[in-house]
Every structure is written in structure tokens, then in C-alpha cells.
Amino acid sequence: MRLGIVTSHPIQYQVPLFRALAAQVDLTVYFAHKATGTNQAEAGFDNSFDWDTDLTSGFRHVFLENVSKRPSITRFSGCDTPSIGEIIARGNMDAVTVYGWHFKSYFQAARACRNLGVPVMVRTDSHLMAPRSFLKRAARAMVHPILLRQFDLFLPTGTRSAQYLHRYGVPESRVHSVPYCIDTDTFGSVAKQGEAARERLRAQFGVAAHEAAILFVGKFVKLKEIPTLIEAVATLANAGMSLRLVLVGSGPLAGELVRFAEGRRLPVTFAGFVNQSRMPEVYAAADVVVLPSSSETWGLVVNEAFASGVPAIVSNQVGCGPDVILDGLTGTIVPVGDVRALAKAIEYWVHGSTKPCDEVVQGALREMTMRYSPASSAAAFVAAAERAVAIGREGMH
């Protein structure tokens, strides 16, 4: 099968799937933009950087000519690649996938596919819980059913993104879930190095031998609800629990969060931005990962935590919750903004007497990691592509 994928730019979370797909099909990935360090800062990291891992090897790829007057990965018109139609035609593709509908390039690719009679699939992690005004919701209710007709098959990442598609009129027969994945082998490798390595890594983040390490990874933006996490840690610290909150990331709220934590003299380490190659070390040092966001399409930090043998606490607004959190086994779901519930969940995973033994928890985490591995995701993707081709053939008769 000749499969094309159109995406905005090289993204660390997409690469493991692309490499797994390239082993099964004749794959070409089309990047609409070469993202710069400045582009990453604009996307919410608040500082300019380049990823320190290889994001383009292991699969055939092409960088398209981006004719946008203001190339960007945060604006619809920031990816404008009119040559994609001619390129798809030359590639003689059996099916093409676009990674959403938030860039002009994706509609250019979809339009070209329809003109060429090539089935077009769309990958999405959108869900219905994102905070939007009444006017925006009303506009989407009118526009989305029309917009989504551009695509033949839909590849949601999980339960909540499938619900999103159904709300806007996509029939079940056109929905084929493809699980999110990460580089599970890499994230699991450091965790297997043993307790001595773990203690060394914990010391790098200021975690004492008697302290539990509570980890947050992400952008320092309002939607992440980091103050709720800091308050929960304060509640437990004031009750005498030995723990340390490690905040890994950067963003516009960094200064405010530092003042918030220091003003309460809390056991919090601000580790700053950590590039991709060191992230397995970060997870290996943790006892539990917390993602308290008020809106999160999926939350791939949870996948990373599981692959590292670490359970996760997430808010009920985090997209992956219904699919990967087995309550009390792989993690816990808590109401967003509920400091008391979050503190109780942290206490359970750190010192809970009713928590399953480590062997049971690790078994559950390994099983979930396999379910969301690159191999599983690629298998589902190929099955979806075969289904899209069949739908295309049915439409021709």
C-alpha cells in the first residue's frame, strides 16, 4: 500500500508511529513547515529551542514549499502548501491522511485527494470538553458537519475524540480509532536500570531519600491547573507527609508559579525545560505523575509515565482518562480543580494501605503500554487505510 501522511512539522510524538508504519507500508510523510526554535516558543514553551532527538529518520519524508507570508505552527494560514496536490498526484497514493483540519495545508491536501479520487483520512484528538463560548459552540454546530464531509474516514485517538465526531454527525461506520503512541522502548529503558540509578536521578531533582517524588510535565499555562497541584502538595506537606513536587517545563506562568510556591515555602523543585532525550530520566525518578488540566485533548505524558512504570493521576478533563486510567490500578481520575480530591489521590499512590502491590500495578502499566505501543497503533492505522481504500472503491461503483 502507498500511504501518504500530511502533517504540519516534525513532532516528537508522531515519529514513533511513522517509523512503525514505514515497516508495513510504502509510506511518505509530507511536512508543511520546517519549525524553528522561535516557532516552538510561540506554541507555548515560552523559550526558543530545537528538539535534541532525531525526528526525520526511519521513514521517507518531504518538506513541502510553505508559501505562507507568516509561516507558523499556531495559525491556520501558517502552513500554506499549494503544491501538495501535484505531489500527491505524482505519488500515485492509495490513501492519504491529514493530521487535523487546523491548517490550510490539510484542506489543500483533502481537496486534491477528492479531485484525484484518492481516499482521505483525518487524524484527530479533539474532544467536547474544551472551554468555548456559546457563540463558538453554535458556530461549530453549523460549520463542522459541513467541514467534516471533506474526509472519507476518521481516526480518533480514543473514546472522547470519537464522541466529538459523533456529535458533529460522523457515522460510526466512518470512525476507526487509532491509539496514540510514544516510543515505549526508550521510556522504559531508564526505569529498568535499577534502584541505584533511580536514587541518583531523584537527587538531581532535589528529592531526598525519604521523600516521594510527585511529577508534573508540561507547559506552564493556565489550562494545566498547576496551582491546584501546588495547593494539594501544600495540604499534604502541612499534614507531615514527606514529598517533593517536581515541575518540569516552561511557559508564560513560570515566574508566577515560582512566587506562588516560594511564598508558601513548599517542597517544590522547578526543573525548567528538559529536552526530549532526557525525559526518560525524569519519569524514572518519579513515584506518581499528575496532570490536573482543565482541558487536555489526550495527555501523552500519561503514556510516557506508564512506559516508565509510573502511575498517573489526571483530572476528569484529560482526554485519555476513560481509555487508560484503571482506577486504583494504573492511576486515578479526580474532579478538575478539587484540591482535596487531588491530595487524597496523591496520598493513596504514595502511602495508601489499600493500593495493590507493586507487581500488580506494574503488570497493569505494562499491559496498557503494549496497548498503546507504536506496533499496536501502526496495525490499527494500516487497517484503517485498508478500510478507506475499500470505501473509495465502493464509491466508484
N, C-alpha and C positions, 0 to 999 in steps of 0.2 A: 504494500500500500504506500502511495505517495501522499504524505501528510504535511501540510503547511501550518505553521502557527505564527500569528501576528501579535506581537506584544510591544509595549512601549519602549523598554530598555532592559539591559541585563539586570535581573533581580535575583538575589541570592536564594530566595525561596522557590523560584521556578526552575533553577538549574538542575537539581536532582531528578525532577520529573523528565526534563528534556533529555538528559543522559540515558535514563531508563527507557524512554520511548525510542531513542535512536538505535537501541539494541534490538528493537522489534519491528520497526517500520522504516521506510525511506523518508526521513524527517528533514525539513528545512525550517529554521526559525528566522523570522523576519523582525528585526528590531527597528522601531520607528525613530529612535533617537539615541545618540551617544551621551548618556548623562554625565555631567561634570560634578565635581565636588560642590560647586555652588548650587546645582540643582538639588543635591541631597539636603543641603541646608534649607532650601525653600520648602522641601517636603516635610519639614517639622523637626529635623535633628538639631537645627539652630547652630550648627558649625559645619564648615566645609571639610569634606573628606572623600576618599575613594575606598571602596571595599578592598580588603587585602587578601582576598581569595579569588581564584580563577573562576570567572563567570561565563566563559565562552568556549571552553574546550569540551570535547566529548560529543559534539553534535554539530552538524552543518548549520551555518548561520550567515545571514546577510544583513548589513546595516543599510537601510533604505535612505534615500535622499530626503531629508526633512526640510521642506521649503517654508516652514513657518517663520514669520518675521520675528517672533519671540519664542524660540524653541524652549520647551518646558515639559516637565512631567507632572505639573499640577494644574494645567489649564487645558480645556477641550481642544483649542486651536494650537496648542504647543507641539502636537505631533500631527503634521500635515504631509502626507506622502502620496501624492497623486500617481506616482509611477508604480504603485503596488498592483494595479490592475494588469498592466502589461507583464509584470514579473510573474504574477500568478498564472497568466495565460501561457507563458513560456515554460513554466514548471510542470504543466500538464498534471495538476493535482487531482487526487481522488476526493479529497476533503480538505477544508481549511478551518482552523479555529482562531477566533479573535478573543483576546483576554478582557472582555467587557465592552461597554458602549460609552465610555467617558472620554474617548479621544477621537478626533476626526479621522485618524488613520483607520480605526476599526470600521467605520461606516464606509470608507473608501474601499476597504477590502471586501466587506459584505456586498456592496453594490457590484463590484467586479465579479464576485462569485455568482451572483444571481444572473448577471449578463452572460456568464460563461457556462451556466448550468452546473456549477460546482457546489455541492452541499457545504453549507457554512454553519459551524457550531460556535457557541459563545460560552465562555467560562465566566462564572460569576460567584461572588461570595456576599452579595447584597442581602440584607435582611430588613424586616419591617420595624425593627426597634430603634433605628437611627432617629435622633431627635430632629423633627421637621415641623415647620409651622403649618397651620391649617391650609394656607394658600398653596404651599409646596405640595402637601399631600393631595389636594384637589387637582393640581396641575398634573401630578404624576398619574393620578387615576384616569385622566383623559389622554395623556400623551403615551404612557408606557405600553398599553395594549397595541397601539399602532407601531411604536418603535420596535417592539419585540417581534413583530412579523417579519423583520429583516432576516431572522435566523431560522434554520431548519431544526436544530437540536440544541438543547440547553444542558450545560454541565455544571450544576451547582456543587458547592463544596460539602454541603451537609443538609441537615433537616431544615434549618431556618432559611437557608437560601432557596431551598425547594419550595417552602411555604411562600416566600416572596414571589416566586414565579407564578405559583398557582393563584395568588391574589390578583395578579395582573393578566389572568386569562390564559396562561400557557397550559395546555392539556397535559395530563400525566404521561401520555404516550410520547411526548416530545421532551421529557425530562429524564436525564441519565446521570446520576450522581457519580462524581469522580472525587475520591477523598483527597484532601490536602496532604502534602507530604513534605518532609525535610530530609536532609542527609542523615539518616538514622545511625549509620555505622560510625560516622565521625563523632556525633554527640555521645554515643555510647562508649567510645574508646577510652576517654579520660576517666570516666566513672569506674572502669574496670581495673584501674591501676592500684587500687588498694587503699587502706586507711591511712597509711603514712603520707601518700600523695594528697589525700583529701585534707589532712590536717595542715599540710604545707600551703595548700591553696586557700584554706579558710584563714590562715594567718595573714595572707596577702590582703585580705579584705577587713582585717582588724577583728576577726571573730575569735574569741578566746575558746580554750578547750571546753569550758563548761557552758558555753553559750550555744543556743540554737540559731541557725542562720536562716532568716526569712528573706527571700529574694524577690525583688521586682525588676523586670527588664522591659524597657520601652522608652518611648518619647515622653518628655516631661511637659505634657499638655493637659488641659483641663479635663478632657474626656477620660483620662486614665484614672482619675479619682485618687491620686496619691495621698492627699491629706487624710482621706478616710483610713488608709492603711497606716499612716503615721499615728493617727489617733488610736487605732486598735493596738498598735505596738506600745503606745504610751500607757494604755489601760493595763496591759499585761506586765509591763515593766514596773509600774506603780504597785502592782499586786505581788511583786517579788520574783517574777519569772526571769530567768537568765536567758536573754535572747538578744540578737542584734539584727536590725533591718539593713540589708544591703541594697541600695538603689543603683542600678546600672542603667545609664542612659544620659541623654541630654535633651535640651529643649528650652523654650522661652520661659518656663516657670522655674528653672533651676535655682536662681537666686532667691526667689520667694520661698521655695521648699527648704532651702538651707536655713534661712532665718526662722521658718516655722519649726523645724526640728531642734535647732540650737537653742531657741528661746525656751524650750521645754527640757533641755539637757537630756535628750533621749539617746539611746544607743543606736545611732544611725550612721552608716558609712555611705558617703556619696562617692561611688567609684568612677563616675564620669562615663564618657562614651568608651565602649570596648569594641574593637573591631571583630569581624566575624571569626577569624582564626583562633581567637582566644575564648570565644563564647563557651565551648565545651568545658573549659576550666571553671568558668563562672558557675555553671549548673552543678558541676561535681562538688562544689563547696557548699551547696545549699541543702537544707533539710526539707523545705517546702517552698514552692513558688506561688506568688499571689498576683492575680490580675483582677483588680477591683473596678474595672472600667464601667462607665455609664453607657458606652456604646463601643462595640468591637465586632467587626464583621466575622472574624473567626478567633484569632489569638494563637498564632503559631508558636509563641513562647511556651504554650502548654505542650505541644508536640515535642519541642526541644527538651522540656523538663522530663517528660515521660521517657524519652530515649536515653536520658541521663540517669534514669532510676529515681526520679524525684516526683512526688505527687503535687497536685496543684489545687489551689483554692481560687475560684472565679466567681464573679458576680453573675446574677441571673440575666445580665445584658450582654454577656460574652457569647458570641455565636457558636463556639464549639461545645458549649456546656451540655446540651442534650445528647450529643453524639459520643463524647469521650469521657465525661465525668460519671463514674460509677460511685455513687455517694458512699463515703467512708472506705472506699477501696482504691480508686485512682485519684480521688480528690473530693472536694466539697463545693457545692453551689450555695452562695449566700445572697440575700437581697442587696441590691446596689445601695451604697451609702449607709448601710447598717453597721455601725462601728461595733456594737455589742456582738452581733452575729459573727462578724469577721474575727473578732478577738476569740470568741468561743471556738471557731473552726481552727484557728492557728494553735490554740491550746491543745485541741484534740490531736492534731498531727504532730505536735512536739512532745506532749506528755500524756496523751489520752490513754486511760487504762483499758478502754473498750476497743481501741484500734486493733485491727487484725495484725498478726505477726508480720515481721518484715518480709519473710519468704512469700506470704500470700500477696502482700502489696506489690512486691517486685514481680511476681508472676502476672498479676493483672496489668501492670505497667508494660511488661514485655509483650503481652498479647495485644494490647491497644497499639503499641508501637508498630508491631507487624501489620496490623490492620491499616495503618496509615503510613506505610513504607513506600518508597519510590516504586518498588516492584508491584505492589497492590494498586497504586494509583495509575501506573502505566497500563496495567492489564485492563482496568476499568476504562481508561482513555481509548485504548485500541478497540474495545468492544463498542464504545460509543461511536467511534469513527466508522466502524463496520455498519452500525445501525444507521448512521447518517447517509452512507452510500446507498443502503437499501431503500431508505426513504426517498432519495434522489431518483433512484431507478423507478420506484413506484409512481413518482410524479411525472415521469416521462411517458408512461403508458396510459 
